[in-house]
């Protein structure tokens, strides 16, 4: 019985935190960290402000949790790759997954963009530690592909920078893109075109095979 009660309590806690983080993501995307208020997040989440401070101790803790969740989703999009994987397949999956995240979670990309443009004042430690470690691991895989002649000899880190920029722009600069496309939103079909275009250009540039 204790185990069941604990499991139920943990599930409820996780669900409440997920609701708060989703609401916070939207408010931070609209207001930025400095402009967002806990009262706005609680109203968006449909929970009393006291509930927010029960699960998170401060607005900064909520913000850090949102940013960490965004990064973990982005980095997880590549999956567990190794030097034995085919670069064409692995990178195609990653680019398509990143574009899909821009489509279904545009607010996440906007929150992250604002944080980076501001100099990453809140999550710089996470970037220098966790993100750098992740990138360093991918560099080893890229180097193995290049040594086998499966990819042109180019800087793996700059390849990742290009992929991030090309995929996140569909969320960060959505207003610009929809204006040029002459539509109210970037629909699914347009995202398919974007995925084919971005993937094709990057893979051809890398000379993968």
C-alpha positions in Angstrom: 0.0 0.0 0.0 2.8 2.4 0.8 4.4 1.8 -2.6 1.0 2.4 -4.4 0.4 5.6 -2.4 3.9 6.8 -3.2 3.5 6.0 -6.9 0.2 7.9 -7.0 1.7 10.8 -5.2 4.6 10.9 -7.5 2.4 10.8 -10.6 0.2 13.7 -9.3 3.3 15.7 -8.5 4.8 15.1 -12.0 1.5 16.0 -13.7 1.2 19.3 -11.7 4.8 20.2 -12.5 4.2 19.5 -16.2 1.2 21.8 -16.2 3.2 24.5 -14.6 6.1 24.2 -16.9 3.9 24.2 -20.0 2.2 27.4 -18.8 5.5 29.0 -17.9 6.9 28.2 -21.3 4.1 30.2 -22.9 4.4 33.2 -20.6 8.2 33.3 -20.8 7.9 33.2 -24.6 5.6 36.2 -24.5 7.2 38.2 -21.7 10.7 37.0 -21.3 12.2 36.1 -17.9 12.2 39.6 -16.6 8.7 40.5 -17.7 7.0 37.3 -16.7 5.0 37.3 -13.4 4.2 34.3 -11.2 0.6 35.4 -11.2 0.5 35.2 -15.0 2.0 31.7 -14.9 -0.5 30.5 -12.2 -3.4 32.0 -14.2 -2.3 30.2 -17.4 -1.8 26.9 -15.5 -5.1 27.3 -13.7 -3.5 26.8 -10.4 -3.1 29.0 -7.3 0.2 30.9 -7.0 0.8 29.0 -3.8 0.9 25.7 -5.8 3.7 27.1 -8.0 5.8 27.9 -5.0 5.1 24.5 -3.5 6.6 22.7 -6.5 9.2 25.3 -7.4 10.8 27.7 -5.0 11.0 30.7 -7.2 10.4 32.1 -10.7 14.1 31.5 -11.5 13.7 27.8 -10.6 10.7 27.5 -12.9 12.6 29.3 -15.7 15.7 27.0 -15.3 13.4 24.0 -15.3 11.7 25.2 -18.5 15.1 25.8 -20.2 16.5 22.5 -19.1 13.5 20.6 -20.4 13.8 22.4 -23.8 17.5 21.5 -24.1 16.9 17.9 -23.0 14.2 17.5 -25.7 16.4 19.1 -28.4 19.4 17.0 -27.5 17.3 13.8 -27.1 16.1 14.4 -30.7 19.3 13.0 -32.1 19.0 9.8 -30.0 21.9 7.6 -29.0 24.1 7.6 -32.1 27.4 5.9 -32.5 30.2 5.8 -35.0 28.6 2.6 -36.4 25.5 4.5 -37.5 25.2 5.9 -41.0 25.6 9.7 -40.9 23.0 10.3 -43.5 20.3 8.4 -41.6 21.3 9.8 -38.1 21.5 13.4 -39.3 18.3 13.2 -41.3 16.4 11.9 -38.2 17.9 14.7 -36.1 17.1 17.5 -38.5 13.5 16.3 -39.0 13.0 15.8 -35.3 14.3 19.4 -34.6 12.0 20.8 -37.2 9.1 18.9 -35.7 9.9 20.3 -32.2 9.8 23.8 -33.8 6.4 23.0 -35.2 4.8 21.6 -32.1 6.7 23.6 -29.4 7.4 27.0 -30.9 7.3 28.7 -27.5 10.1 26.5 -26.3 12.4 27.8 -29.1 11.4 31.4 -28.4 12.2 31.1 -24.7 15.6 29.6 -25.4 16.4 32.2 -28.1 15.6 35.1 -25.8 17.8 33.6 -23.1 20.7 33.2 -25.5 20.3 36.6 -27.0 20.5 38.0 -23.5 23.8 36.3 -22.9 22.4 33.3 -21.1 22.4 35.0 -17.7 20.4 32.2 -16.1 21.5 28.9 -17.8 25.1 29.7 -18.8 26.4 27.0 -16.3 24.1 24.4 -17.9 25.3 25.3 -21.4 29.0 25.2 -20.4 28.6 21.9 -18.6 25.8 19.7 -20.0 25.4 21.1 -23.5 29.2 21.2 -24.1 29.5 17.6 -22.9 26.8 16.5 -25.3 28.4 18.3 -28.2 31.9 16.9 -27.3 30.4 13.4 -27.5 28.8 14.0 -30.9 32.1 15.5 -32.2 33.8 12.1 -31.6 31.1 10.4 -33.7 31.5 13.0 -36.5 35.3 12.5 -36.4 34.9 8.8 -36.9 32.5 9.3 -39.8 35.0 11.7 -41.4 38.0 9.3 -40.8 36.1 6.6 -42.7 35.4 9.0 -45.6 31.6 9.0 -45.0 31.5 12.8 -44.6 33.5 15.7 -45.7 36.2 16.9 -43.2 34.4 20.0 -41.7 34.0 21.2 -38.2 31.4 19.1 -36.4 30.6 21.9 -33.9 29.8 24.3 -36.7 27.7 21.7 -38.5 25.6 21.5 -35.3 25.4 25.3 -35.1 24.1 25.4 -38.7 21.5 22.6 -37.9 20.3 24.5 -34.8 20.0 27.8 -36.7 18.2 26.3 -39.7 15.7 24.3 -37.6 14.9 26.8 -34.8 14.4 29.7 -37.2 10.9 28.2 -38.1 9.8 28.9 -34.5 11.9 32.0 -33.6 11.1 33.9 -36.8 7.7 32.5 -37.4 6.2 36.0 -38.0 8.8 36.7 -40.7 8.3 33.4 -42.4 4.5 33.5 -42.4 4.6 37.1 -43.8 6.8 36.0 -46.7 4.8 32.9 -47.3 1.6 35.0 -47.2 -0.1 32.8 -44.6 -1.3 33.0 -41.0 0.8 30.0 -39.9 3.3 27.5 -41.0 1.1 24.5 -41.7 2.2 20.8 -41.7 2.7 20.7 -45.5 5.0 23.7 -45.4 7.0 22.0 -42.6 7.4 19.0 -44.8 8.8 21.2 -47.5 11.1 22.9 -45.0 12.4 19.5 -43.7 13.1 18.2 -47.2 14.9 21.5 -48.2 17.0 21.9 -45.0 17.9 18.2 -44.8 18.8 18.0 -48.5 21.0 21.1 -48.4 22.9 20.1 -45.2 23.5 16.5 -46.2 24.6 17.4 -49.7 27.0 20.0 -48.2 28.4 17.4 -45.9 28.8 14.9 -48.7 27.3 12.1 -46.6 26.8 8.6 -48.2 
